[in-house]
Amino acid sequence: MIFENKVYDEERALYGLHNAKVISCRFEGPADGESAFKECRDIEVEKCFFALRYPFWHVTNAKISGIEMTETCRAALWYDKNIEITNSVLGGIKALRECDYIFLSGCKIKSEEFAWKVRNIKITDSELTSQYPFFECMNMDIKKLSMTGKYSFQYVENVLIRDSVLKTKDAFWHAKNVTCENCILEGEYLAWYSENLKLVNCVIRGTQPLCYCKGLVLENCTMEKTDLSFERSEVEATVKGNIVSVKNPMKGFVKADSIGEIIVEEGFEGLCTIETK
């Protein structure tokens, strides 16, 4: 079954659709209807335009490609499973929520509160602008993501990020079991209260990074403009170049080419070894 070159603006326009293709259709109009694809399964949606709310709720097994969602297309994908989204533009607040097995590739995303409580998500070659993205997500595999925002990756678990540029303050707070490889991490207050965060060949920029961490590992990383680093953290860090300052590290070791200032406050009893060349 194929739906092509149609315009839909009514409520639940294609409710319960299955085993179908929807091509070059527009979801907009005066009726201002919601939930166009609710409760659908085994569908392909190509080159469509979305300006209405809640288009993909409770959808199972969908391939979505070449679509555009405007900023009025809010809460676009909720409670979905097995969704592939490629070469698409996703706008509108809260674009993904409570979904399982999501794959995004070649997408441009501008969405506040993007991807909350999503499980088993894979992202490649994409751009994201958001505040509070990836809240409480689990089992993530991210490669070549360019992200700008705030408060990202809070309370995530089991995450691998490679070859990405993340410009975001307050990232990875309370995160567990996260590995970043060959990434640029730029922003204030990186990864406070995280557990088992591993950074390999990364560039870290911004004030007061990596405080109150447990199981923190840095391998062959570069730190730039990073003052008051590692406060009360359990850390094993090998750093190229200079760290502006290290404050009250709790346990483990910090090795760097140079450290501008080592701050140990009166009464602090840490067991961390600090070495410079």
Helices and strands as residue ranges (DSSP letters): E 2-4, E 7-8, E 18-23, E 26-27, E 41-46, E 49-50, E 56-57, E 60-65, E 68-69, E 77-78, E 81-86, E 89-91, E 96-97, E 100-105, E 108-110, E 119-131, E 138-150, E 157-162, E 165-169, E 176-181, E 184-186, E 195-200, E 203-205, E 216-224, E 234-247, E 251-263, E 271-276
